[in-house]
């Protein structure tokens, strides 16, 4: 019996010894990844070497970019997969939140393509935005990449236990994030001040964790790590020549403390990997391949230590490659934080139906649509399984700036110089509404007033009022062909003054997500006059003689109409389109008029323009369009006929641009036109343009069949365009075989 006890004791002692030996042979390995913006891409190069050495990581802690790379690795991505993801990511587009033009509604497209500068204007005080970007594109991508772990809210349950560090900006305290929604947590950790809007998590306003702890080595040790591998992509203090941006200056201030901290923290790291980052900045994302190689090279210097560590570990089965999901079914939408915007508004912006299978791209497009409104500081969302499908939990942080001042400047050959100041007010009378007033000073005083209530998929409501005024010297024959004017052989050209005062009230809805259909009522007061004619007209034409100056009126009538409009616009740019489709169909039925010329009968005008743009080569694209219009009815009113000529993007009424001819050169009550343009972007935002157009224009060309004959008019153009920060700058020389002289057209800034 005593012998049996001795044997049992010996076996127990042997078991404990083997367990202890096992523990010595199986050290728990923790990985620390520091913050550093673009320099954090070096973590991926280091991870490749760590993997190749056979080291298996048991815990990960990271800050900022280290949190992003660490979370992706902890979720199951291999270093090779991360390499592929980061190489194929356009970081500039993500960081700047460059939302596609298609994300905007038609009202928002017009609204965003008029102003060079927008500033908050609260309590009659101009302020500046908190940050450059809301980080929406980055967040969208993180949600997609981490979809496979979306239902894990305890980060200890990830394939590799993980945490990240953020900073509570109100209390100045470090916050360790080890639970919640993973994309939201790592987004908070990487919210660099002034670059991204602060992130709100569980009632705390969080910014970049690197402000207080950019290398959380002790926190990883506290998770249970025996051996710490650290990848430190921070650099030391910069000299004055290197402090070339606000981002670098902020980072330098933060580095005062970080440099001191790392003297201690590097000593707490067992295998310390420090890539050479001195020649890189936090925004050098365009040098990601060099940065990744530097991370790999630095890790190779620790190759022996990594291999020795791997030898002490028991091999684990290789994780299966992550298969990203292409489609999802969202059967419930949960909104939080939409105090001033209705559910119908939000749902309408998302543009997808619940309980239907949609792609991730469709979901991201919907979120982008919501972000493009400018009504939300941040949009964070969660995808959570609910058994039948998924919940989309939208957490909206509304922009408290409800009043904006906007400024623009423009020059062109028709309106000449103009300076625009705009006042925009949101939530004026109702939820979901916006009011905007443009006042334009310059050679021609103008205004544009808009009020719009956006109801998404439902019928939206709008009111427009505008006043346009310009003067142009045109051929006398154009006036003779449109109005009853006394012939004067001594006059070849006259100065035409055009005034247009238009008011509209309309309803608009979205069809098939891309088309907008509008119906409305319109009042238009139209006035054409000149001071060129020396004698006052006798019958139809009215004149007055202030201080000996005659003004002859060709038109001075109020017109009342109803109209319908159908628009599709997926061009990626209004001025230099390289992709997309365009359609604009308009039908006006004129019911009443004050009838200045005593010739009014009911009539209609229909017109349509359609086109496409597509790339031929990476920097060479083509834009092809066709358009036409005609008048229905026997009315002799000609003030609203089509008149072709000139170059521009914002001609009113039925004035149509046409290369080769000056503004207001080719009149008729019907026309057809074809247009083609080659656009070579020879340098970023710099374009060489080659264009041609052909047209038939006259009275009743659709009835006579002339619209289908060889074109009577043609024009060609060559020019240069620059996408400047204050709007497009365009210089174009155009000519026509039918006209002796060519024309230079200049346009500077957004058209308004």
C-alpha positions in Angstrom: 0.0 0.0 0.0 2.8 2.3 1.0 4.6 1.4 -2.3 1.4 2.3 -4.2 1.3 5.8 -2.5 4.9 6.4 -3.4 4.2 5.5 -7.1 1.1 7.8 -7.1 3.1 10.6 -5.6 5.8 10.2 -8.1 3.3 10.2 -11.0 1.6 13.4 -9.6 5.1 15.1 -9.3 5.9 14.0 -12.8 2.6 15.4 -14.1 3.2 18.7 -12.4 6.8 18.8 -13.8 5.6 18.1 -17.3 3.0 20.8 -16.9 5.6 23.3 -15.7 7.9 22.3 -18.6 5.0 22.7 -20.9 4.4 26.2 -19.6 8.0 27.0 -20.1 7.8 25.6 -23.6 4.5 27.4 -24.4 5.0 31.1 -23.6 2.1 33.4 -24.3 3.1 35.9 -26.9 1.7 39.4 -26.9 2.0 41.8 -29.8 2.1 45.6 -29.4 1.5 47.8 -32.5 2.1 51.5 -32.1 0.2 54.4 -33.9 1.8 56.4 -36.6 -0.6 57.1 -39.4 0.7 55.9 -42.8 3.8 54.6 -41.1 1.7 52.0 -39.4 1.6 50.1 -42.8 5.0 48.9 -41.7 3.2 46.7 -39.2 2.2 44.5 -42.1 5.7 44.0 -43.3 6.8 43.1 -39.7 3.8 40.7 -39.4 4.9 38.8 -42.6 8.3 38.1 -41.0 6.7 37.1 -37.7 4.4 34.7 -39.5 7.2 33.3 -41.6 9.3 32.7 -38.5 6.4 30.5 -37.2 5.5 32.7 -34.2 1.9 32.5 -33.1 0.5 35.6 -31.5 -1.8 35.1 -28.4 -2.7 38.7 -27.6 -2.7 42.0 -29.6 -2.9 45.5 -28.4 -2.7 48.6 -30.6 -3.2 52.3 -31.0 -4.4 54.3 -34.0 -3.1 52.6 -37.2 -1.7 49.9 -35.0 -5.3 49.3 -33.8 -6.6 49.0 -37.3 -3.9 46.5 -38.5 -4.1 44.7 -35.1 -7.8 44.3 -35.3 -7.7 42.9 -38.8 -5.0 40.5 -37.8 -6.9 39.5 -34.7 -10.0 38.8 -36.7 -8.3 36.1 -38.7 -6.6 37.8 -41.7 -3.1 36.6 -42.4 -0.2 39.0 -43.0 -0.3 38.1 -46.7 -4.0 39.0 -46.9 -3.4 42.3 -45.2 -0.6 43.0 -47.6 -3.1 42.5 -50.5 -5.8 44.6 -48.8 -3.6 47.6 -48.1 -1.9 47.6 -51.5 -5.3 47.8 -53.2 -6.7 50.5 -50.9 -6.8 54.2 -52.1 -6.1 55.8 -48.7 -6.3 59.4 -50.1 -9.8 58.8 -51.2 -10.7 57.2 -47.9 -9.2 59.8 -45.6 -10.6 62.8 -47.5 -14.1 61.3 -47.6 -14.3 61.9 -51.3 -17.9 60.8 -51.8 -19.0 60.0 -55.4 -21.1 62.6 -57.1 -23.8 59.9 -57.5 -24.2 59.9 -53.7 -25.9 63.3 -53.9 -29.5 64.0 -54.8 -30.2 66.4 -57.7 -30.8 69.3 -55.4 -27.5 68.5 -53.5 -25.6 68.1 -56.8 -26.6 71.7 -57.8 -26.0 72.9 -54.3 -22.4 71.5 -54.0 -21.3 72.7 -57.4 -21.7 76.4 -56.9 -19.5 77.4 -53.9 -15.8 77.6 -53.4 -15.9 77.9 -49.5 -18.5 76.9 -46.9 -18.3 78.0 -43.3 -20.6 77.5 -40.3 -22.5 80.8 -39.4 -24.1 80.4 -36.0 -25.5 83.3 -34.0 -24.1 85.6 -36.7 -20.6 84.4 -36.1 -18.4 82.6 -38.6 -16.6 79.5 -37.3 -14.5 76.8 -38.8 -15.1 73.0 -39.0 -13.8 70.8 -36.3 -12.0 68.5 -38.7 -11.3 67.9 -42.3 -13.1 64.5 -42.5 -15.8 62.5 -40.8 -13.9 59.3 -41.6 -17.0 57.8 -43.2 -15.2 56.0 -46.1 -12.7 54.5 -43.7 -15.5 53.3 -41.4 -17.5 51.8 -44.3 -14.4 49.8 -45.3 -13.8 48.6 -41.8 -17.4 47.3 -41.5 -17.0 45.4 -44.7 -13.6 43.9 -43.8 -14.7 42.9 -40.3 -18.1 41.6 -41.2 -17.1 38.0 -40.4 -16.7 39.0 -36.7 -19.6 41.4 -36.5 -21.5 39.4 -33.8 -18.4 39.3 -31.5 -18.8 42.1 -29.0 -16.2 40.8 -26.5 -12.8 41.2 -28.1 -11.4 38.4 -26.0 -13.5 36.1 -28.1 -11.8 37.1 -31.4 -9.5 34.5 -33.0 -6.7 36.4 -31.2 -7.8 38.4 -28.1 -7.5 42.1 -28.8 -7.8 45.6 -27.4 -7.1 49.1 -28.5 -6.5 52.5 -26.8 -8.4 55.7 -27.3 -8.5 59.0 -25.4 -11.5 60.6 -23.6 -11.2 64.2 -24.8 -13.4 65.6 -22.0 -11.6 64.0 -19.1 -8.1 63.6 -20.6 -8.0 60.0 -19.7 -6.9 56.8 -21.5 -9.8 54.5 -22.5 -9.1 50.8 -23.1 -11.6 49.4 -25.6 -12.0 45.6 -25.4 -15.7 45.2 -26.1 -18.4 46.7 -28.3 -18.6 46.9 -32.1 -15.1 46.3 -33.4 -15.1 48.8 -36.3 -16.3 51.6 -34.1 -13.7 50.9 -31.4 -10.7 51.0 -33.8 -12.2 54.0 -35.6 -12.2 55.8 -32.2 -8.6 54.7 -31.6 -7.5 56.3 -34.9 -9.4 59.5 -34.7 -6.5 61.9 -35.2 -7.4 65.4 -33.9 -8.2 68.0 -36.7 -8.1 65.3 -39.3 -11.2 63.3 -38.2 -14.3 64.1 -36.3 -14.3 62.8 -32.7 -16.1 59.5 -32.2 -18.7 59.0 -29.5 -18.7 55.5 -27.9 -20.9 54.7 -24.8 -21.4 58.4 -24.1 -17.7 59.2 -24.2 -16.2 61.5 -26.8 -13.0 59.8 -28.0 -10.0 60.7 -30.1 -6.8 59.1 -31.1 -5.3 56.9 -28.3 -1.8 58.1 -29.3 -2.4 61.3 -27.4 -1.9 59.4 -24.1 -0.6 55.9 -24.9 0.8 55.2 -28.4 2.5 52.0 -27.4 0.4 50.0 -24.9 3.0 47.5 -23.8 2.0 47.1 -20.1 -1.7 46.6 -21.1 -0.7 43.7 -23.3 1.4 42.3 -20.5 -1.6 42.5 -18.2 -3.6 40.3 -20.7 -1.3 37.4 -19.7 1.6 37.7 -22.2 4.9 36.2 -21.2 6.8 37.5 -24.2 6.2 40.9 -25.8 6.9 41.6 -29.5 6.6 45.3 -30.2 6.6 47.1 -33.5 7.2 50.8 -33.0 6.7 53.0 -36.0 7.0 56.3 -34.2 9.8 58.7 -35.0 11.7 61.0 -32.8 11.4 64.8 -32.7 11.5 66.5 -36.1 13.6 69.5 -37.1 12.0 72.7 -38.3 12.3 71.8 -42.0 10.2 68.6 -41.5 7.3 70.4 -39.8 5.6 71.3 -43.0 1.9 70.6 -42.1 -0.5 71.1 -39.3 -0.7 67.3 -38.9 3.1 67.1 -38.4 3.1 70.0 -35.9 0.4 68.3 -33.8 2.3 65.1 -33.9 5.5 66.8 -32.8 3.7 68.3 -29.8 2.4 64.8 -28.9 5.9 63.3 -29.4 7.4 65.5 -26.6 5.9 62.9 -24.1 6.0 59.9 -26.4 9.8 60.1 -26.9 10.4 60.1 -23.2 7.9 57.2 -22.6 9.5 55.0 -25.2 12.8 55.0 -23.3 11.1 52.9 -20.7 8.6 51.1 -22.9 11.2 49.8 -25.3 13.0 48.2 -22.3 9.7 46.4 -21.4 9.6 44.8 -24.8 11.3 41.4 -25.3 11.6 41.6 -29.1 11.6 45.2 -30.1 11.2 46.0 -33.9 11.7 49.6 -34.8 11.5 50.3 -38.6 13.3 53.3 -39.9 10.5 55.9 -40.3 12.5 59.1 -40.3 12.0 59.8 -44.0 8.2 59.2 -43.8 5.3 61.3 -42.5 2.0 60.2 -41.1 0.2 61.0 -44.4 2.7 59.3 -46.8 0.1 56.7 -47.9 1.3 57.0 -51.5 4.6 55.4 -50.3 2.9 52.4 -48.7 5.1 49.9 -50.5 8.3 51.5 -49.3 6.9 51.7 -45.7 5.9 48.0 -45.8 9.3 47.0 -47.0 10.9 49.0 -44.2 8.8 47.1 -41.7 9.8 43.8 -43.2 13.5 44.8 -43.2 13.4 45.9 -39.5 11.7 42.6 -38.5 14.3 40.6 -40.3 16.9 42.0 -37.9 15.1 40.1 -35.2 14.7 36.9 -37.2 16.9 34.7 -34.9 14.9 35.8 -31.8 11.6 35.2 -33.6 12.6 31.7 -34.7 13.8 30.8 -31.2 10.5 31.9 -29.8 8.6 29.9 -32.4 10.6 26.8 -31.4 9.2 27.1 -28.0 5.6 27.1 -29.3 3.4 24.2 -30.2 2.2 24.5 -33.8 -1.4 25.3 -34.1 -3.6 24.5 -37.2 -3.4 27.2 -39.8 -6.6 29.4 -39.8 -8.8 29.1 -42.8 -8.7 32.1 -45.3 -11.4 34.6 -44.7 -14.1 34.6 -47.4 -15.6 38.1 -47.5 -19.4 38.1 -48.0 -20.7 39.9 -51.1 -24.4 40.3 -50.2 -26.5 40.7 -47.1 -30.2 40.9 -46.1 -31.2 43.8 -43.9 -34.7 43.2 -42.5 -34.8 45.9 -39.8 -33.6 49.5 -39.6 -33.0 50.9 -36.1 -32.3 54.7 -36.0 -30.6 56.5 -33.1 -29.9 60.3 -32.9 -32.1 61.5 -35.8 -33.7 64.4 -33.9 -34.3 66.7 -36.8 -34.6 64.3 -39.7 -37.4 61.8 -40.1 -37.2 58.1 -40.7 -38.6 58.6 -44.2 -35.8 61.0 -45.0 -33.1 58.7 -43.7 -34.6 55.6 -45.4 -35.0 57.5 -48.6 -31.3 58.4 -48.7 -30.3 54.8 -48.1 -32.1 53.9 -51.3 -32.6 50.2 -50.7 -35.5 48.1 -49.5 -35.6 46.1 -46.3 -35.8 42.3 -46.4 -34.2 42.2 -49.9 -30.7 40.9 -50.7 -28.3 43.8 -51.4 -24.5 44.0 -52.0 -22.1 45.6 -49.6 -21.4 48.2 -52.3 -25.2 49.0 -52.2 -25.0 49.4 -48.5 -22.0 51.6 -48.7 -23.6 53.7 -51.4 -26.6 54.3 -49.1 -24.4 55.4 -46.2 -22.5 57.7 -48.6 -25.8 59.2 -49.8 -26.6 60.0 -46.2 -23.2 61.4 -45.5 -23.3 63.5 -48.7 -26.2 65.6 -47.3 -23.8 67.3 -44.9 -26.4 67.0 -42.2 -24.4 64.6 -40.0 -21.1 65.0 -38.2 -20.6 61.3 -38.1 -22.6 58.2 -39.2 -21.7 55.0 -37.4 -23.6 51.8 -37.9 -23.6 48.2 -36.8 -24.7 45.1 -38.6 -26.0 42.6 -36.1 -27.5 39.2 -36.8 -31.1 38.7 -35.7 -31.9 35.2 -36.9 -33.8 36.0 -40.1 -31.3 38.4 -41.4 -29.6 41.4 -39.9 -30.3 44.6 -38.1 -28.8 47.8 -39.4 -28.4 50.0 -36.4 -27.7 53.6 -37.5 -26.2 55.9 -34.9 -26.4 59.4 -36.3 -24.6 62.4 -34.8 -26.3 65.4 -36.4 -24.3 68.5 -37.3 -25.3 71.3 -34.9 -24.4 73.9 -37.6 -27.8 74.7 -39.1 -26.7 78.0 -40.7 -24.0 78.3 -43.3 -22.3 81.1 -45.2 -21.0 80.1 -48.6 -18.9 82.1 -51.0 -18.1 81.8 -54.7 -16.6 83.8 -57.6 -17.0 83.4 -61.3 -16.1 84.9 -64.6 -17.5 84.0 -68.1 -18.1 85.7 -71.4 -21.8 86.0 -70.9 -22.4 87.1 -67.3 -18.9 88.6 -66.9 -17.6 88.8 -63.4 -19.7 87.8 -60.4 -19.2 87.4 -56.7 -21.6 85.1 -54.9 -22.5 85.1 -51.2 -25.0 82.5 -50.0 -26.9 82.0 -46.8 -28.2 78.5 -46.1 -30.5 77.6 -43.3 -31.5 74.0 -42.4 -34.7 73.0 -40.4 -36.3 76.4 -41.0 -40.0 75.4 -40.9 -40.0 71.6 -40.9 -37.8 68.6 -40.3 -35.9 67.7 -43.5 -36.0 71.1 -45.0 -33.4 73.6 -46.2 -33.5 77.2 -47.5 -30.8 78.7 -49.6 -30.4 82.3 -50.9 -27.7 83.3 -53.4 -27.0 86.9 -54.0 -24.7 87.7 -56.8 -22.9 91.0 -57.3 -20.9 92.0 -60.3 -21.5 93.1 -63.9 -25.0 91.6 -63.6 -26.9 91.5 -60.3 -28.7 88.2 -59.8 -30.3 86.1 -57.1 -31.4 82.5 -56.6 -33.7 81.5 -53.7 -34.5 77.8 -53.0 -36.6 76.1 -50.4 -36.7 72.3 -50.4 -38.3 69.7 -48.2 -36.6 66.3 -48.8 -38.8 63.3 -48.1 -36.6 60.7 -49.7 -38.6 58.0 -51.5 -41.8 60.0 -50.9 -42.9 63.1 -52.7 -40.5 66.0 -51.9 -41.6 69.6 -52.2 -39.7 72.6 -53.4 -40.0 76.4 -54.2 -37.5 78.2 -56.5 -37.3 81.9 -57.3 -34.5 83.4 -59.4 -33.6 86.6 -61.2 -31.2 86.5 -64.2 -29.9 89.5 -66.1 -27.3 89.9 -68.8 -26.4 91.9 -71.9 -25.0 90.7 -75.2 -24.2 92.1 -78.6 -25.9 89.9 -81.1 -26.7 90.0 -84.9 -29.6 92.1 -85.8 -30.9 89.3 -88.0 -31.5 87.2 -84.9 -33.9 89.8 -83.5 -35.5 90.2 -86.9 -36.2 86.5 -87.2 -37.9 86.4 -83.8 -39.7 89.7 -83.4 -41.5 92.2 -85.5 -38.8 94.8 -85.8 -38.4 97.7 -88.3 -35.6 96.8 -90.7 -32.7 99.2 -90.6 -29.8 98.6 -93.1 -27.5 100.6 -91.0 -27.7 98.2 -88.1 -25.8 94.9 -88.2 -25.6 94.2 -84.5 -27.4 95.4 -81.4 -27.0 95.1 -77.7 -29.7 92.8 -76.3 -30.6 93.1 -72.6 -32.2 90.0 -71.2 -34.0 89.9 -67.8 -35.6 86.7 -66.5 -37.6 86.5 -63.3 -38.8 82.9 -62.7 -40.8 81.4 -59.8 -41.6 77.6 -59.4 -43.4 75.4 -57.0 -42.9 71.7 -57.6 -43.2 68.1 -56.3 -40.4 65.6 -56.9 -39.9 61.9 -56.3 -37.2 59.4 -57.0 -37.9 56.6 -59.6 -35.8 53.4 -59.6 -33.3 55.2 -57.3 -31.5 57.1 -60.0 -34.3 59.0 -61.9 -35.9 62.1 -60.4 -39.3 63.0 -61.6 -40.7 66.5 -61.0 -44.1 68.2 -61.7 -44.8 71.8 -61.0 -46.2 75.2 -61.7 -44.1 78.1 -63.1 -44.4 81.8 -63.4 -41.9 83.6 -65.6 -41.6 87.3 -66.4 -39.4 87.7 -69.4 -38.0 91.0 -70.7 -35.9 91.6 -73.9 -34.9 95.1 -74.7 -32.2 97.3 -76.4 -31.0 100.8 -76.5 -29.3 100.3 -79.9 -32.4 101.3 -82.0 -32.5 105.1 -82.4 -36.2 105.5 -83.1 -39.0 104.2 -80.9 -41.3 101.6 -82.6 -44.7 102.7 -83.6 -47.1 99.8 -83.0 -46.3 96.6 -81.1 -43.1 97.7 -79.5 -43.1 99.9 -76.4 -40.5 102.4 -75.5 -39.8 105.1 -73.0 -37.3 108.0 -73.0 -35.5 108.6 -69.7 -33.1 111.5 -70.2 -33.1 111.2 -74.0 -32.3 107.5 -74.0 -34.7 105.2 -75.9 -35.2 101.7 -74.7 -37.0 99.4 -77.1 -38.8 96.3 -75.7 -39.1 93.2 -77.8 -40.7 91.2 -75.0 -42.2 92.2 -71.7 -44.6 89.4 -70.7 -45.6 87.2 -67.8 -46.0 83.5 -68.7 -47.8 80.9 -66.6 -47.1 77.2 -67.2 -47.2 73.7 -65.8 -44.3 71.4 -66.4 -42.8 68.0 -65.9 -39.2 67.0 -65.8 -37.3 63.6 -65.7 -33.6 63.7 -64.8 -30.9 61.0 -64.6 -27.4 62.2 -63.8 -24.7 59.7 -62.9 -21.8 61.7 -64.4 -18.8 61.5 -62.0 -18.1 65.2 -62.6 -20.3 68.0 -63.9 -17.5 69.8 -65.8 -15.0 67.0 -66.7 -17.1 63.8 -66.8 -15.2 60.6 -67.4 -17.9 58.1 -66.5 -21.7 57.9 -66.2 -25.0 58.6 -68.0 -27.1 61.7 -68.3 -30.7 62.4 -69.3 -32.8 65.5 -68.9 -36.2 65.6 -70.3 -38.4 68.7 -69.9 -42.0 69.5 -71.0 -43.6 72.9 -70.4 -47.2 73.7 -71.2 -47.8 77.5 -71.3 -51.4 78.3 -70.3 -51.6 82.1 -69.8 -49.6 85.2 -70.6 -49.9 88.9 -70.1 -49.2 88.9 -73.9 -47.1 92.1 -74.4 -46.9 91.4 -78.2 -50.6 90.4 -78.5 -49.8 87.1 -80.1 -50.3 84.5 -77.4 -52.0 81.1 -77.9 -51.5 78.1 -75.7 -48.3 76.2 -76.7 -45.9 73.7 -75.4 -42.1 73.3 -75.5 -40.5 69.9 -75.2 -36.7 69.2 -75.0 -34.4 66.5 -74.0 -30.6 66.0 -73.6 -28.9 62.6 -73.2 -25.3 61.5 -73.0 -22.7 59.2 -71.8 -19.1 59.4 -70.7 -16.5 56.6 -70.5 -12.8 56.1 -70.4 -10.9 54.9 -73.5 -7.6 54.7 -71.7 -6.7 55.5 -68.1 -6.3 59.2 -68.7 -8.3 59.6 -71.8 -12.1 59.7 -71.8 -14.9 60.5 -74.2 -18.2 62.3 -73.6 -20.9 61.9 -76.3 -24.3 63.7 -76.1 -27.3 64.4 -78.2 -30.2 66.8 -77.6 -33.1 68.4 -79.3 -36.3 70.3 -78.7 -39.4 71.6 -80.4 -42.5 73.8 -79.9 -46.0 72.4 -80.2 -48.9 74.7 -81.1 -49.6 77.6 -83.4 -48.6 80.5 -81.1 -46.5 83.2 -82.6 -44.6 83.7 -79.3 -40.9 83.5 -80.1 -39.3 84.7 -76.8 -39.0 81.2 -75.6 -37.6 79.7 -78.8 -34.3 77.9 -78.9 -31.2 80.0 -79.5 -27.8 78.2 -80.0 -24.3 79.6 -79.5 -21.6 80.1 -76.9 -20.0 77.9 -74.3 -21.1 77.3 -70.7 -22.8 75.1 -68.1 -25.6 77.3 -66.8 -27.5 78.9 -69.6 -31.1 79.8 -68.8 -34.4 79.0 -70.5 -33.8 77.6 -74.0 -30.4 79.1 -74.7 -28.2 76.2 -75.8 -24.3 76.2 -75.9 -22.9 75.6 -79.3 -19.2 75.7 -80.2 -18.1 77.8 -83.2 -20.7 80.4 -82.8 -21.0 83.3 -80.3 -23.8 83.4 -77.7 -27.4 83.8 -79.1 -26.5 83.2 -82.8 -28.7 80.5 -84.2 -32.5 80.8 -83.5 -35.4 78.5 -84.2 -38.4 76.9 -82.6 -36.8 73.4 -83.0 -33.4 72.0 -83.1 -31.2 68.9 -82.9 -27.6 68.8 -81.8 -24.8 66.2 -81.4 -21.8 66.8 -79.3 -18.6 64.9 -78.7 -15.6 65.7 -76.4 -12.2 64.0 -75.8 -10.7 64.8 -72.4 -7.0 64.0 -71.8 -6.0 64.4 -68.1 -2.3 64.8 -68.8 -1.6 65.6 -65.1 -3.8 65.3 -62.0 -6.7 67.9 -62.4 -5.3 69.2 -65.6 -7.1 68.6 -68.9 -6.7 69.1 -72.6 -10.0 69.1 -74.3 -10.9 68.5 -78.0 -14.6 69.0 -78.8 -17.0 69.1 -81.8 -20.7 69.7 -82.3 -23.2 69.6 -85.1 -26.8 70.9 -85.3 -29.8 71.7 -87.4 -31.9 74.6 -86.0 -34.8 76.4 -87.6 -38.6 76.6 -87.4 -40.5 73.3 -87.5 -37.6 71.1 -88.6 -39.3 68.0 -87.2 -42.4 68.7 -89.3 -40.4 69.3 -92.5 -38.0 66.4 -91.9 -34.9 68.7 -91.9 -33.8 67.4 -88.5 -32.8 64.2 -90.2 -30.7 65.8 -93.0 -27.0 66.6 -92.9 -26.2 69.2 -90.3 -26.3 72.9 -91.4 -24.1 74.1 -88.6 -20.9 72.8 -87.1 -18.3 73.9 -84.6 -15.0 72.7 -83.1 -13.0 73.6 -80.0 -9.7 72.9 -78.3 -8.9 74.1 -74.8 -7.5 73.6 -71.4 -9.2 72.9 -68.1 -8.0 72.9 -64.5 -9.9 71.6 -61.5 -8.9 74.4 -59.0 -9.9 74.7 -55.4 -12.3 77.5 -56.3 -13.9 75.7 -59.2 -13.1 74.8 -62.8 -10.9 77.1 -64.9 -11.5 76.6 -68.6 -10.0 78.3 -71.7 -11.4 77.2 -75.1 -10.8 78.4 -78.6 -13.7 77.4 -81.0 -14.2 77.9 -84.7 -16.7 76.9 -87.4 -16.2 76.4 -91.2 -19.3 78.5 -91.7 -18.0 81.5 -89.7 -15.0 83.6 -90.6 -13.8 84.4 -87.1 -13.2 82.1 -84.2 -14.1 82.7 -80.6 -12.2 82.4 -77.3 -14.3 81.4 -74.3 -13.1 81.9 -70.7 -14.7 80.5 -67.6 -13.2 80.8 -64.1 -14.9 79.2 -61.1 -18.2 77.3 -60.6 -21.1 78.4 -62.8 -24.0 80.1 -60.9 
